[in-house]
Amino acid sequence: MQQNLTLDQIQNFEGKYPKQLWYLFFSEMWERFCFYGMRGMLTFFMINQLFMDEKVANLQYGATQAFVYAFTFIGGLFADKILGFRKSLFWGGLLMITGSCILAVDPKQFFFLGISFNIIGTGFFKPNISTMVGALYKNGDVRRDAGFSLFYSGINVGALLGGYACIAIGKGTFLTSIVPPHLTWNVAFALAAIVMTISLITFTYTRRSMGPIGLSPFEAANGENAENSKKWYEYVVYLGALAVVPVIMKMVANTQYTDWFMYIIGPFSLLYLFYEMTKHTAAEVKKLIAALLFILFSVVFWAIFEQAGGSLSIFAANNVGDKLFGAITLDPNGVNNAANSLFVIIFAPLLGLIWIAMAKKKIEPNTVVKFGLGFLFLGFAFYTFYATRFFADLRGMTSLDIFTLAYFIVTLGELCLSPIGLSIMTKLSPTRLQGIMMGMWFLASAYGQYVAGLFGASIVSDVENATAMDKLISYTEGYKQFALYAIIAGVILIVISPLMRKLMQDVK
């Protein structure tokens, strides 16, 4: 494998995609198998194995996912200032493997302990691999959006496989001839640990092709000797990450602590960003303000989108049938976790090529309009979730076909916003703040997850001993409200797009 590449050699690639993008693609794919496998199991496991009621499970899901994404901000900060992206990725992967192994031993007894390791590990892993993708491109390279779209499809290959396999194995509807009934959840969590190990091996083997991308800031600036003199900084980060595990465990188990945490971390991160802005030029500050506006709108998007892991998981279990096209039997929770990912795999590369073709003809919609379109599609999707009530039988069971169609429309919205969002954070951020701004992007997801839990809890039926029909009416009425919120946000974004373009200046 070629070593000692310069940044110019990497960025001056021929064709549509740099070869390093494929290495990061596969490493991220297996990590996302682990992450989305876990995500898909959380709400169902809490209700059916830990015996939480639906409202509490929604809040608990929102709290857990909020911590996952909040720690991406912290992970991005430590990667920027101390570890570098490579070491941060490796450390995060080790923590995630540890957490998954703990859950595999006894998921009921060690649930919050294992989840806490995964929260911290994801924080170190997730924002930094996305930043490395951005570093493969020069500023102004029109192929960047297509690269992020392809990378995003890699995320979803893992999400498809893990999202369906883990929950279906846990429920005992998949690989039933192999997995003993009393060990289904142990095996499901163990599978997450195995694939995370594959991800880490993949990254370790291919990282030499990355040239200077992802090195520790000490090593990048002053060479190996300087890095060795600062080694104790790294050890402090590693020990600190382990030391906060019991704190996170306590805070995740009690959603009131999550409320306090979210009230603090958001204002703190904004104050830190404003402080960093004082070190930059007026032009750079305008771009950072534009990035911040994108981040604020994304909170609304994820609060609605992430019903997938909370209320829609419950809805799938209680109200969705198991027949696709009247003939194919599928676990509805597996479809809930995997359908979106399947559609992304199919359409993300196609949409990336469409953006390139439109850019060549100078008719590509700008980033702000793409964001607005993402919200409009999300709104139409949740109107489709609402419409499932019109296809229900007298038992309150509705069509898996319409449910899947709604996820197809969700995917169109996600592809307009999320991969473009990852790309725009790297475009608008100065080099020294890219890890932090990517962390801020995922911190917005944390607030989205937090609000998603509140939204999901708010639409749980208040009827005591609610029937499946009661739940169907309650959840679908909530989805109609979420659809309205999304469409309003999309219209606002499109209206203010001229102002946003001025702030973004030369960034397209």
GISULGI-V545810 format. One line per field, one symbol per residue. ss: DSSP state (H for helix, E for strand, C for the rest). A space follows every 50 residues. Layout:
ss: ???
//
This chain:
ss: CCCCCCHHHHHCCCCCCCHHHHHHHHHHHHHHHHHHHHHHHHHHHHHHCC CCCHHHHHHHHHHHHHHHHHHHHHHHHHHHHHHHHHHHHHHHHHHHHHHH HHHHHCCCCCHHHHHHHHHHHHHHHHHHHHHHHHCCCCCCCCCHHHHHHH HHHHHHHHHHHHHHHHHHHHHCCCCCCCCCHHHHHHHHHHHHHHHHHHHH HHHHHHHHHHCCCCCCHHHHHHCHHHHHHCHHHHHHHHHHHHHCHHHHHH HHHCHHHHHHHHHHHHHHHHHHHHHHHCCCCHHHHHHHHHHHHHHHHHHH HHHHHHHHCCHHHHHHHHHECCEECCCEECCHHHHHHHHHHHHHHHHHHH HHHHHHHHHHCCCCCCHHHHHHHHHHHHHHHHHHHHHHHHHCCCCCCECH HHHHHHHHHHHHHHHHHHHHHHHHHHHHCCHHHHHHHHHHHHHHHHHHHH HHHHHHHHCCCCCCCCCHHHHHHHHHHHHHHHHHHHHHHHHHHHHCHHHH HHHHCCCC
//
